[in-house]
Amino acid sequence: RKEVEQDPGPFNVPEGATVAFNCTYSNSASQSFFWYRQDCRKEPKLLMSVYSSGNEDGRFTAQLNRASQYISLLIRDSKLSDSATYLCVVHRAAGYSGAGSYQLTFGKGTKLSVIP
Amino acid sequence: DAGVTQSPTHLIKTRGQQVTLRCSPKSGHDTVSWYQQALGQGPQFIFQYYEEEERQRGNFPDRFSGHQFPNYSSELNVNALLLGDSALYLCASSLMTGPGETQYFGPGTRLLVL
């Protein structure tokens, strides 16, 4: 089983629609969770961190369920500019070496296309 | 404030050759992580450098090695290139403080192995 799993999509939605992405992770020792956005042929950029209490940033809402090891991202009122690949990312302490040694594990990403 | 920079942007090599990729972290950051992103995949962690030492390593062979310099910049070296090494190589910088610390990515180096 992959450490971070996402539905690869693509999700094709009309402008103004609400779309939800889901992600599961297998390592219960995971400590921090993020959604990154990656535009075509560009580097990933942090969209938002994900907290157990849920967090919202404008049209974006992220939720974490530690018991189910499940992360979600909700996008309301989709814009054309939201078209991108959304990467679920898990951050955990990794083996070695002294204070604060962590690594990011990425899902394969979910591709979103917002259609006019 | 300069973000993470990487060079070169694109590179073409042949099988068996060696390649060196370079990364300069965001100002004030002390930790550099390297990732390999194959087409259609998420980035895969290669290794992380802090205080000029490799601190963590992903599931990559010894052909992949790196270095961090006193100014925190870093190099990724790949020996005996294989066709499967063709990918986008991403460098990310952060502060070595904890799991919530954001990693900032550079634009990447696209490597094509023929």
gemmi code that builds the backbone of each chain (N, CA, C; Angstrom):
import gemmi

chains = {
    "A": [
        ("ARG", (0.862, -1.207, 0.000), (0.000, 0.000, 0.000), (0.883, 1.237, 0.000)),
        ("LYS", (0.571, 2.188, -0.897), (1.343, 3.417, -0.951), (1.124, 4.234, 0.313)),
        ("GLU", (2.164, 4.997, 0.694), (2.082, 5.747, 1.939), (1.034, 6.858, 1.858)),
        ("VAL", (0.888, 7.484, 0.702), (-0.111, 8.532, 0.502), (-0.847, 8.228, -0.798)),
        ("GLU", (-2.146, 8.094, -0.725), (-2.936, 7.731, -1.898), (-3.978, 8.792, -2.209)),
        ("GLN", (-4.067, 9.119, -3.486), (-5.051, 10.084, -3.974), (-5.695, 9.548, -5.236)),
        ("ASP", (-6.915, 9.962, -5.487), (-7.568, 9.696, -6.756), (-6.907, 10.592, -7.799)),
        ("PRO", (-6.315, 10.025, -8.854), (-5.584, 10.855, -9.809), (-6.460, 11.740, -10.686)),
        ("GLY", (-7.777, 11.448, -10.722), (-8.657, 12.231, -11.575), (-8.478, 11.813, -13.031)),
        ("PRO", (-8.692, 12.684, -14.029), (-8.931, 14.113, -13.801), (-10.358, 14.440, -13.368)),
        ("PHE", (-10.466, 15.517, -12.647), (-11.758, 16.068, -12.284), (-12.005, 17.242, -13.231)),
        ("ASN", (-13.046, 17.135, -14.045), (-13.424, 18.211, -14.963), (-14.717, 18.826, -14.438)),
        ("VAL", (-14.645, 20.077, -13.993), (-15.816, 20.707, -13.372), (-16.068, 22.063, -14.023)),
        ("PRO", (-17.328, 22.511, -14.054), (-17.627, 23.838, -14.604), (-17.255, 24.926, -13.602)),
        ("GLU", (-17.005, 26.106, -14.127), (-16.775, 27.257, -13.253), (-17.914, 27.399, -12.263)),
        ("GLY", (-17.565, 27.731, -11.035), (-18.581, 27.932, -10.017), (-18.943, 26.682, -9.236)),
        ("ALA", (-18.477, 25.542, -9.697), (-18.798, 24.277, -9.011), (-17.983, 24.136, -7.734)),
        ("THR", (-18.458, 23.251, -6.879), (-17.711, 22.839, -5.682), (-17.111, 21.463, -5.947)),
        ("VAL", (-15.841, 21.314, -5.620), (-15.168, 20.034, -5.868), (-14.404, 19.631, -4.611)),
        ("ALA", (-14.372, 18.337, -4.356), (-13.693, 17.822, -3.162), (-12.679, 16.759, -3.549)),
        ("PHE", (-11.512, 16.844, -2.954), (-10.464, 15.856, -3.150), (-10.210, 15.130, -1.837)),
        ("ASN", (-9.926, 13.847, -1.953), (-9.653, 13.045, -0.772), (-8.262, 12.432, -0.856)),
        ("CYS", (-7.740, 12.109, 0.300), (-6.398, 11.543, 0.382), (-6.325, 10.672, 1.623)),
        ("THR", (-5.685, 9.525, 1.520), (-5.468, 8.688, 2.707), (-3.974, 8.469, 2.879)),
        ("TYR", (-3.551, 8.306, 4.125), (-2.151, 8.035, 4.411), (-2.054, 6.816, 5.310)),
        ("SER", (-0.954, 6.094, 5.187), (-0.860, 4.803, 5.867), (-0.033, 4.843, 7.146)),
        ("ASN", (0.845, 5.845, 7.286), (1.747, 5.870, 8.433), (1.138, 6.692, 9.564)),
        ("SER", (0.735, 6.006, 10.630), (0.074, 6.689, 11.742), (1.015, 7.627, 12.488)),
        ("ALA", (2.324, 7.519, 12.218), (3.289, 8.417, 12.864), (3.388, 9.763, 12.150)),
        ("SER", (2.651, 9.924, 11.080), (2.680, 11.189, 10.340), (2.245, 12.323, 11.247)),
        ("GLN", (2.913, 13.458, 11.088), (2.719, 14.525, 12.057), (2.120, 15.803, 11.492)),
        ("SER", (2.417, 16.086, 10.250), (1.898, 17.320, 9.658), (1.383, 16.993, 8.268)),
        ("PHE", (0.436, 17.803, 7.827), (-0.261, 17.487, 6.584), (-0.468, 18.774, 5.789)),
        ("PHE", (-0.343, 18.654, 4.478), (-0.424, 19.830, 3.632), (-1.117, 19.486, 2.322)),
        ("TRP", (-1.633, 20.498, 1.690), (-1.995, 20.433, 0.279), (-1.073, 21.387, -0.469)),
        ("TYR", (-0.452, 20.857, -1.531), (0.344, 21.665, -2.438), (-0.380, 21.715, -3.773)),
        ("ARG", (-0.145, 22.777, -4.490), (-0.687, 22.932, -5.834), (0.491, 22.944, -6.809)),
        ("GLN", (0.315, 22.226, -7.932), (1.370, 22.226, -8.950), (0.752, 22.513, -10.307)),
        ("ASP", (1.154, 23.628, -10.898), (0.733, 23.959, -12.255), (1.605, 23.201, -13.241)),
        ("CYS", (1.086, 23.061, -14.460), (1.768, 22.268, -15.478), (3.202, 22.749, -15.690)),
        ("ARG", (4.151, 21.844, -15.529), (5.558, 22.111, -15.766), (6.145, 23.160, -14.818)),
        ("LYS", (5.528, 23.272, -13.644), (6.028, 24.190, -12.616), (6.316, 23.405, -11.346)),
        ("GLU", (6.917, 24.107, -10.365), (7.201, 23.471, -9.093), (5.967, 23.466, -8.193)),
        ("PRO", (5.908, 22.543, -7.233), (4.794, 22.551, -6.267), (4.881, 23.797, -5.383)),
        ("LYS", (3.700, 24.318, -5.050), (3.627, 25.464, -4.130), (2.622, 25.144, -3.033)),
        ("LEU", (2.960, 25.531, -1.813), (2.085, 25.257, -0.687), (0.756, 25.978, -0.860)),
        ("LEU", (-0.329, 25.219, -0.791), (-1.677, 25.792, -0.829), (-2.143, 26.072, 0.596)),
        ("MET", (-2.094, 25.039, 1.435), (-2.463, 25.230, 2.827), (-2.037, 24.049, 3.681)),
        ("SER", (-1.843, 24.331, 4.957), (-1.619, 23.274, 5.931), (-2.976, 22.714, 6.344)),
        ("VAL", (-2.963, 21.529, 6.915), (-4.207, 20.866, 7.290), (-4.160, 20.540, 8.778)),
        ("TYR", (-5.183, 20.945, 9.508), (-5.235, 20.727, 10.946), (-6.465, 19.910, 11.308)),
        ("SER", (-6.382, 19.223, 12.451), (-7.493, 18.381, 12.897), (-8.771, 19.185, 13.080)),
        ("SER", (-8.601, 20.432, 13.455), (-9.773, 21.284, 13.691), (-10.368, 21.791, 12.388)),
        ("GLY", (-9.694, 21.512, 11.287), (-10.140, 22.016, 9.990), (-9.691, 23.451, 9.825)),
        ("ASN", (-9.392, 23.822, 8.631), (-9.013, 25.213, 8.393), (-9.491, 25.659, 7.026)),
        ("GLU", (-9.740, 26.951, 6.953), (-10.336, 27.536, 5.760), (-9.499, 28.716, 5.316)),
        ("ASP", (-9.336, 28.833, 4.002), (-8.628, 29.981, 3.440), (-9.415, 30.421, 2.208)),
        ("GLY", (-10.289, 31.372, 2.405), (-11.111, 31.830, 1.290), (-12.025, 30.720, 0.800)),
        ("ARG", (-11.871, 30.355, -0.467), (-12.727, 29.324, -1.058), (-12.253, 27.895, -0.759)),
        ("PHE", (-11.140, 27.772, -0.076), (-10.527, 26.472, 0.182), (-10.708, 26.065, 1.646)),
        ("THR", (-11.132, 24.806, 1.835), (-11.275, 24.254, 3.184), (-10.570, 22.910, 3.242)),
        ("ALA", (-9.726, 22.736, 4.245), (-9.005, 21.480, 4.414), (-9.408, 20.839, 5.734)),
        ("GLN", (-9.437, 19.532, 5.739), (-9.848, 18.797, 6.937), (-8.953, 17.578, 7.120)),
        ("LEU", (-8.685, 17.252, 8.368), (-7.876, 16.085, 8.707), (-8.660, 15.211, 9.671)),
        ("ASN", (-8.694, 13.914, 9.408), (-9.284, 12.951, 10.334), (-8.185, 11.957, 10.689)),
        ("ARG", (-7.578, 12.149, 11.850), (-6.448, 11.292, 12.243), (-6.887, 9.857, 12.484)),
        ("ALA", (-8.071, 9.676, 13.032), (-8.542, 8.321, 13.327), (-8.666, 7.497, 12.047)),
        ("SER", (-9.161, 8.135, 10.997), (-9.333, 7.436, 9.716), (-8.135, 7.617, 8.794)),
        ("GLN", (-7.165, 8.441, 9.209), (-5.970, 8.724, 8.403), (-6.392, 9.225, 7.020)),
        ("TYR", (-7.177, 10.281, 7.058), (-7.853, 10.791, 5.869), (-7.749, 12.314, 5.864)),
        ("ILE", (-7.452, 12.853, 4.681), (-7.309, 14.296, 4.511), (-8.204, 14.714, 3.347)),
        ("SER", (-8.817, 15.871, 3.453), (-9.667, 16.329, 2.360), (-9.384, 17.790, 2.033)),
        ("LEU", (-9.750, 18.154, 0.800), (-9.659, 19.540, 0.351), (-10.935, 19.851, -0.405)),
        ("LEU", (-11.601, 20.914, -0.014), (-12.828, 21.352, -0.667), (-12.577, 22.698, -1.322)),
        ("ILE", (-12.931, 22.806, -2.584), (-12.808, 24.080, -3.302), (-14.216, 24.518, -3.695)),
        ("ARG", (-14.604, 25.677, -3.212), (-15.927, 26.222, -3.552), (-15.795, 27.250, -4.662)),
        ("ASP", (-16.878, 27.430, -5.435), (-16.920, 28.466, -6.471), (-15.673, 28.402, -7.347)),
        ("SER", (-15.434, 27.269, -7.967), (-14.214, 27.019, -8.747), (-13.996, 28.097, -9.796)),
        ("LYS", (-12.749, 28.505, -9.940), (-12.325, 29.466, -10.959), (-11.456, 28.746, -11.995)),
        ("LEU", (-11.386, 29.335, -13.176), (-10.525, 28.761, -14.212), (-9.093, 28.642, -13.716)),
        ("SER", (-8.681, 29.599, -12.908), (-7.308, 29.631, -12.392), (-7.030, 28.533, -11.358)),
        ("ASP", (-8.065, 27.828, -10.933), (-7.858, 26.714, -9.997), (-7.373, 25.453, -10.719)),
        ("SER", (-7.402, 25.461, -12.050), (-6.958, 24.299, -12.819), (-5.491, 24.028, -12.531)),
        ("ALA", (-5.213, 22.840, -12.014), (-3.857, 22.477, -11.584), (-3.913, 21.044, -11.066)),
        ("THR", (-2.760, 20.535, -10.642), (-2.710, 19.257, -9.935), (-2.550, 19.548, -8.454)),
        ("TYR", (-3.360, 18.888, -7.642), (-3.340, 19.116, -6.190), (-2.691, 17.913, -5.513)),
        ("LEU", (-1.619, 18.184, -4.797), (-0.806, 17.140, -4.179), (-1.072, 17.083, -2.680)),
        ("CYS", (-1.410, 15.910, -2.205), (-1.569, 15.664, -0.773), (-0.195, 15.307, -0.219)),
        ("VAL", (0.200, 15.941, 0.872), (1.560, 15.781, 1.375), (1.544, 15.510, 2.867)),
        ("VAL", (2.337, 14.534, 3.258), (2.423, 14.130, 4.661), (3.853, 14.329, 5.125)),
        ("HIS", (4.020, 14.847, 6.321), (5.326, 15.200, 6.865), (5.530, 14.378, 8.134)),
        ("ARG", (6.605, 13.609, 8.187), (6.815, 12.786, 9.368), (8.283, 12.753, 9.737)),
        ("ALA", (8.521, 12.474, 11.006), (9.892, 12.277, 11.459), (10.423, 11.047, 10.769)),
        ("ALA", (11.681, 11.125, 10.315), (12.207, 10.040, 9.498), (13.536, 9.581, 10.051)),
        ("GLY", (13.543, 8.495, 10.730), (14.754, 7.824, 11.199), (15.662, 8.738, 11.969)),
        ("TYR", (16.800, 8.846, 11.627), (17.990, 9.470, 12.212), (17.841, 10.715, 13.068)),
        ("SER", (18.598, 11.130, 13.314), (19.709, 12.008, 13.444), (19.348, 13.330, 14.067)),
        ("GLY", (19.136, 13.299, 15.316), (19.117, 14.565, 16.020), (17.821, 15.314, 15.844)),
        ("ALA", (17.835, 16.512, 16.275), (16.601, 17.285, 16.317), (16.047, 17.508, 14.927)),
        ("GLY", (14.768, 17.349, 14.841), (14.024, 17.793, 13.672), (14.478, 17.236, 12.353)),
        ("SER", (14.428, 15.945, 12.191), (14.741, 15.399, 10.883), (13.456, 14.839, 10.301)),
        ("TYR", (12.984, 15.481, 9.272), (11.670, 15.150, 8.748), (11.728, 15.022, 7.251)),
        ("GLN", (10.768, 14.317, 6.669), (10.694, 14.275, 5.222), (9.247, 14.353, 4.780)),
        ("LEU", (9.064, 14.898, 3.573), (7.752, 15.002, 2.967), (7.498, 13.785, 2.100)),
        ("THR", (6.293, 13.234, 2.182), (5.860, 12.185, 1.269), (4.659, 12.696, 0.506)),
        ("PHE", (4.743, 12.658, -0.806), (3.714, 13.201, -1.684), (2.838, 12.094, -2.243)),
        ("GLY", (1.550, 12.405, -2.428), (0.716, 11.565, -3.249), (1.014, 11.842, -4.719)),
        ("LYS", (0.370, 11.074, -5.601), (0.613, 11.261, -7.031), (-0.046, 12.520, -7.566)),
        ("GLY", (-1.004, 13.030, -6.810), (-1.683, 14.245, -7.227), (-3.020, 13.968, -7.886)),
        ("THR", (-3.919, 14.934, -7.765), (-5.231, 14.887, -8.411), (-5.318, 16.055, -9.364)),
        ("LYS", (-5.592, 15.759, -10.625), (-5.651, 16.807, -11.630), (-7.053, 17.401, -11.706)),
        ("LEU", (-7.118, 18.720, -11.629), (-8.384, 19.445, -11.717), (-8.378, 20.326, -12.947)),
        ("SER", (-9.417, 20.219, -13.758), (-9.626, 21.135, -14.879), (-10.960, 21.836, -14.668)),
        ("VAL", (-10.933, 23.149, -14.570), (-12.157, 23.939, -14.436), (-12.505, 24.464, -15.821)),
        ("ILE", (-13.718, 24.165, -16.239), (-14.126, 24.428, -17.617), (-15.063, 25.645, -17.667)),
        ("PRO", (-14.866, 26.536, -18.663), (-15.728, 27.728, -18.752), (-17.185, 27.348, -18.986)),
    ],
    "B": [
        ("ASP", (13.612, 39.466, -1.919), (14.051, 38.221, -1.284), (14.027, 37.106, -2.324)),
        ("ALA", (15.216, 36.599, -2.669), (15.294, 35.564, -3.686), (14.735, 34.272, -3.132)),
        ("GLY", (13.979, 33.593, -3.958), (13.470, 32.289, -3.580), (14.519, 31.240, -3.858)),
        ("VAL", (14.077, 29.989, -3.937), (14.971, 28.877, -4.228), (15.324, 28.905, -5.718)),
        ("THR", (16.594, 28.820, -6.013), (17.012, 28.798, -7.410), (17.723, 27.486, -7.712)),
        ("GLN", (17.596, 27.028, -8.960), (18.219, 25.790, -9.387), (18.850, 25.991, -10.753)),
        ("SER", (19.929, 25.264, -10.971), (20.562, 25.298, -12.295), (21.144, 23.934, -12.627)),
        ("PRO", (21.172, 23.577, -13.900), (20.547, 24.292, -15.020), (19.040, 24.053, -15.031)),
        ("THR", (18.342, 24.686, -15.937), (16.889, 24.472, -16.026), (16.587, 23.190, -16.798)),
        ("HIS", (17.395, 22.918, -17.801), (17.217, 21.716, -18.615), (18.578, 21.097, -18.888)),
        ("LEU", (18.557, 19.762, -19.065), (19.808, 19.056, -19.295), (19.512, 17.788, -20.086)),
        ("ILE", (20.356, 17.504, -21.078), (20.236, 16.252, -21.816), (21.554, 15.498, -21.675)),
        ("LYS", (21.448, 14.238, -21.256), (22.623, 13.392, -21.066), (22.372, 12.044, -21.731)),
        ("THR", (23.419, 11.263, -21.870), (23.258, 9.907, -22.379), (23.520, 8.897, -21.262)),
        ("ARG", (23.017, 7.707, -21.495), (23.181, 6.643, -20.490), (24.654, 6.466, -20.106)),
        ("GLY", (24.896, 6.259, -18.824), (26.244, 6.041, -18.334), (26.967, 7.305, -17.910)),
        ("GLN", (26.479, 8.453, -18.377), (27.125, 9.703, -17.991), (26.799, 10.067, -16.549)),
        ("GLN", (27.450, 11.129, -16.097), (27.245, 11.650, -14.756), (26.695, 13.073, -14.866)),
        ("VAL", (25.906, 13.477, -13.872), (25.323, 14.813, -13.916), (25.384, 15.446, -12.523)),
        ("THR", (25.551, 16.764, -12.492), (25.517, 17.527, -11.237), (24.485, 18.631, -11.362)),
        ("LEU", (23.559, 18.672, -10.436), (22.527, 19.702, -10.388), (22.770, 20.572, -9.161)),
        ("ARG", (22.414, 21.844, -9.269), (22.728, 22.795, -8.198), (21.495, 23.498, -7.670)),
        ("CYS", (21.566, 23.866, -6.395), (20.428, 24.493, -5.730), (20.928, 25.537, -4.738)),
        ("SER", (20.304, 26.710, -4.772), (20.560, 27.728, -3.753), (19.276, 27.928, -2.963)),
        ("PRO", (19.319, 27.763, -1.647), (18.087, 27.853, -0.866), (17.588, 29.285, -0.720)),
        ("LYS", (16.377, 29.389, -0.276), (15.776, 30.681, 0.054), (16.591, 31.326, 1.169)),
        ("SER", (16.730, 32.640, 1.100), (17.499, 33.368, 2.088), (17.020, 33.048, 3.504)),
        ("GLY", (17.963, 32.702, 4.370), (17.631, 32.398, 5.757), (17.361, 30.924, 6.030)),
        ("HIS", (17.255, 30.120, 4.987), (17.002, 28.689, 5.174), (18.306, 27.913, 5.287)),
        ("ASP", (18.285, 26.841, 6.105), (19.502, 26.086, 6.356), (19.412, 24.629, 5.904)),
        ("THR", (18.276, 24.219, 5.417), (18.045, 22.806, 5.079), (17.617, 22.693, 3.622)),
        ("VAL", (18.214, 21.738, 2.928), (17.880, 21.516, 1.519), (17.464, 20.058, 1.341)),
        ("SER", (16.345, 19.862, 0.692), (15.866, 18.522, 0.353), (15.785, 18.407, -1.158)),
        ("TRP", (16.062, 17.213, -1.668), (15.990, 16.954, -3.105), (14.897, 15.929, -3.380)),
        ("TYR", (14.182, 16.135, -4.480), (13.099, 15.247, -4.887), (13.232, 14.940, -6.375)),
        ("GLN", (12.770, 13.759, -6.752), (12.683, 13.370, -8.163), (11.213, 13.240, -8.520)),
        ("GLN", (10.794, 13.896, -9.590), (9.403, 13.790, -10.021), (9.354, 13.261, -11.448)),
        ("ALA", (8.955, 12.014, -11.597), (8.759, 11.422, -12.916), (7.422, 11.901, -13.466)),
        ("LEU", (7.257, 11.793, -14.757), (6.041, 12.272, -15.413), (4.807, 11.564, -14.854)),
        ("GLY", (3.822, 12.357, -14.428), (2.582, 11.780, -13.929), (2.639, 11.282, -12.504)),
        ("GLN", (3.753, 11.523, -11.836), (3.930, 11.069, -10.455), (4.111, 12.265, -9.528)),
        ("GLY", (3.921, 12.022, -8.229), (4.270, 13.044, -7.253), (5.774, 13.030, -7.010)),
        ("PRO", (6.307, 14.098, -6.446), (7.740, 14.119, -6.120), (8.099, 13.005, -5.137)),
        ("GLN", (9.256, 12.373, -5.366), (9.770, 11.327, -4.488), (11.007, 11.864, -3.778)),
        ("PHE", (11.048, 11.706, -2.458), (12.146, 12.216, -1.641), (13.430, 11.457, -1.922)),
        ("ILE", (14.508, 12.202, -2.218), (15.812, 11.577, -2.459), (16.647, 11.639, -1.185)),
        ("PHE", (16.960, 12.855, -0.736), (17.673, 13.048, 0.531), (17.571, 14.487, 0.990)),
        ("GLN", (18.024, 14.694, 2.220), (17.961, 16.005, 2.856), (19.321, 16.329, 3.477)),
        ("TYR", (19.734, 17.595, 3.319), (21.000, 18.042, 3.879), (20.789, 19.165, 4.888)),
        ("TYR", (21.503, 19.041, 5.982), (21.482, 20.052, 7.035), (22.853, 20.059, 7.688)),
        ("GLU", (23.389, 21.225, 7.923), (24.736, 21.353, 8.497), (25.748, 20.514, 7.723)),
        ("GLU", (25.627, 20.581, 6.409), (26.566, 19.950, 5.475), (26.602, 18.434, 5.571)),
        ("GLU", (25.572, 17.850, 6.194), (25.512, 16.395, 6.286), (24.190, 15.874, 5.727)),
        ("GLU", (24.233, 14.693, 5.157), (23.009, 14.031, 4.717), (22.283, 13.531, 5.959)),
        ("ARG", (21.063, 14.027, 6.171), (20.326, 13.710, 7.390), (19.302, 12.614, 7.176)),
        ("GLN", (18.707, 12.589, 6.022), (17.694, 11.583, 5.705), (17.879, 11.168, 4.262)),
        ("ARG", (17.491, 9.936, 3.971), (17.605, 9.452, 2.613), (16.380, 8.636, 2.270)),
        ("GLY", (15.863, 8.854, 1.076), (14.756, 8.055, 0.574), (15.274, 6.789, -0.073)),
        ("ASN", (14.405, 6.112, -0.786), (14.733, 4.826, -1.383), (15.389, 5.004, -2.755)),
        ("PHE", (16.575, 5.570, -2.755), (17.324, 5.797, -3.985), (18.697, 5.141, -3.852)),
        ("PRO", (19.221, 4.613, -4.973), (20.528, 3.914, -4.920), (21.677, 4.880, -4.657)),
        ("ASP", (22.833, 4.285, -4.387), (24.028, 5.074, -4.077), (24.518, 5.894, -5.264)),
        ("ARG", (23.975, 5.619, -6.441), (24.353, 6.449, -7.598), (23.952, 7.914, -7.382)),
        ("PHE", (23.002, 8.092, -6.496), (22.537, 9.441, -6.154), (23.301, 9.895, -4.908)),
        ("SER", (24.013, 10.988, -5.038), (24.755, 11.518, -3.902), (24.632, 13.026, -3.904)),
        ("GLY", (25.010, 13.630, -2.804), (24.860, 15.066, -2.726), (25.882, 15.709, -1.836)),
        ("HIS", (25.733, 17.004, -1.723), (26.655, 17.783, -0.911), (25.960, 19.068, -0.519)),
        ("GLN", (26.292, 19.551, 0.671), (25.830, 20.884, 1.062), (27.050, 21.705, 1.451)),
        ("PHE", (27.084, 22.929, 1.020), (28.212, 23.820, 1.246), (27.944, 24.716, 2.461)),
        ("PRO", (29.009, 25.358, 2.985), (28.818, 26.220, 4.161), (27.791, 27.324, 3.957)),
        ("ASN", (27.581, 27.747, 2.723), (26.581, 28.799, 2.474), (25.180, 28.200, 2.297)),
        ("TYR", (25.021, 26.922, 2.601), (23.752, 26.172, 2.560), (23.343, 25.722, 1.158)),
        ("SER", (24.020, 26.182, 0.115), (23.684, 25.691, -1.212), (24.011, 24.204, -1.290)),
        ("SER", (23.485, 23.559, -2.317), (23.598, 22.102, -2.377), (23.758, 21.638, -3.816)),
        ("GLU", (24.344, 20.475, -3.960), (24.453, 19.801, -5.249), (23.881, 18.400, -5.141)),
        ("LEU", (23.292, 17.966, -6.240), (22.853, 16.580, -6.392), (23.661, 15.984, -7.530)),
        ("ASN", (24.305, 14.861, -7.280), (25.074, 14.163, -8.299), (24.430, 12.819, -8.591)),
        ("VAL", (24.346, 12.505, -9.871), (23.847, 11.194, -10.263), (24.881, 10.569, -11.189)),
        ("ASN", (25.376, 9.403, -10.826), (26.365, 8.682, -11.638), (25.694, 7.604, -12.456)),
        ("ALA", (26.399, 7.165, -13.504), (25.944, 6.029, -14.324), (24.470, 6.166, -14.670)),
        ("LEU", (24.137, 7.251, -15.320), (22.740, 7.567, -15.622), (22.036, 6.446, -16.374)),
        ("LEU", (20.773, 6.242, -15.982), (19.890, 5.291, -16.643), (18.764, 6.051, -17.311)),
        ("LEU", (18.127, 5.399, -18.290), (16.996, 6.052, -18.953), (15.930, 6.458, -17.931)),
        ("GLY", (15.739, 5.629, -16.914), (14.726, 5.870, -15.889), (15.026, 7.038, -14.977)),
        ("ASP", (16.218, 7.613, -15.109), (16.549, 8.796, -14.300), (15.974, 10.068, -14.920)),
        ("SER", (15.408, 9.956, -16.111), (14.777, 11.115, -16.741), (13.611, 11.580, -15.879)),
        ("ALA", (13.658, 12.827, -15.465), (12.645, 13.338, -14.533), (12.890, 14.816, -14.288)),
        ("LEU", (11.971, 15.403, -13.532), (12.159, 16.751, -13.003), (12.777, 16.608, -11.613)),
        ("TYR", (13.901, 17.251, -11.391), (14.562, 17.195, -10.090), (14.307, 18.512, -9.370)),
        ("LEU", (13.675, 18.385, -8.235), (13.253, 19.546, -7.454), (14.084, 19.676, -6.191)),
        ("CYS", (14.433, 20.888, -5.885), (15.124, 21.203, -4.646), (14.146, 22.002, -3.789)),
        ("ALA", (14.120, 21.725, -2.500), (13.256, 22.468, -1.588), (14.080, 22.917, -0.399)),
        ("SER", (13.843, 24.131, 0.058), (14.565, 24.606, 1.237), (13.607, 24.907, 2.370)),
        ("SER", (14.134, 24.830, 3.578), (13.322, 25.062, 4.773), (14.257, 25.347, 5.934)),
        ("LEU", (13.656, 25.606, 7.081), (14.418, 25.707, 8.321), (14.273, 24.396, 9.065)),
        ("MET", (15.353, 23.893, 9.639), (15.342, 22.611, 10.344), (14.803, 22.828, 11.757)),
        ("THR", (13.500, 23.016, 11.834), (12.927, 23.257, 13.148), (11.885, 22.220, 13.538)),
        ("GLY", (11.115, 21.756, 12.598), (10.087, 20.814, 13.000), (9.210, 20.415, 11.840)),
        ("PRO", (8.267, 19.512, 12.091), (7.480, 18.940, 10.999), (6.532, 19.932, 10.354)),
        ("GLY", (6.216, 21.010, 11.024), (5.294, 21.959, 10.422), (5.978, 22.983, 9.539)),
        ("GLU", (7.296, 22.895, 9.459), (8.041, 23.898, 8.708), (7.783, 23.748, 7.214)),
        ("THR", (7.440, 24.845, 6.563), (7.110, 24.801, 5.141), (8.360, 24.608, 4.308)),
        ("GLN", (8.272, 23.758, 3.313), (9.347, 23.615, 2.336), (8.974, 24.411, 1.093)),
        ("TYR", (9.929, 25.196, 0.618), (9.739, 26.010, -0.573), (10.540, 25.387, -1.714)),
        ("PHE", (9.870, 25.194, -2.833), (10.488, 24.504, -3.948), (11.073, 25.471, -4.970)),
        ("GLY", (12.178, 25.045, -5.575), (12.724, 25.747, -6.719), (12.009, 25.300, -7.979)),
        ("PRO", (12.323, 25.931, -9.119), (11.640, 25.625, -10.382), (12.006, 24.271, -10.965)),
        ("GLY", (13.072, 23.661, -10.459), (13.442, 22.334, -10.912), (14.411, 22.324, -12.083)),
        ("THR", (15.041, 21.178, -12.250), (15.890, 20.897, -13.412), (15.285, 19.715, -14.136)),
        ("ARG", (15.003, 19.907, -15.430), (14.458, 18.802, -16.233), (15.625, 18.047, -16.853)),
        ("LEU", (15.760, 16.779, -16.478), (16.836, 15.942, -16.986), (16.262, 14.912, -17.943)),
        ("LEU", (16.839, 14.850, -19.119), (16.458, 13.839, -20.098), (17.677, 12.969, -20.357)),
        ("VAL", (17.527, 11.669, -20.171), (18.615, 10.725, -20.418), (18.279, 9.922, -21.671)),
        ("LEU", (19.173, 9.999, -22.657), (18.925, 9.312, -23.928), (19.769, 8.049, -24.055)),
    ],
}
model = gemmi.Model(1)
for chain_id, residues in chains.items():
    chain = gemmi.Chain(chain_id)
    for i, (resn, *xyz) in enumerate(residues, 1):
        res = gemmi.Residue()
        res.name, res.seqid = resn, gemmi.SeqId(i, " ")
        for name, pos in zip(("N", "CA", "C"), xyz):
            atom = gemmi.Atom()
            atom.name, atom.element = name, gemmi.Element(name[0])
            atom.pos, atom.b_iso = gemmi.Position(*pos), 0.0
            res.add_atom(atom)
        chain.add_residue(res)
    model.add_chain(chain)
structure = gemmi.Structure()
structure.add_model(model)
structure.setup_entities()
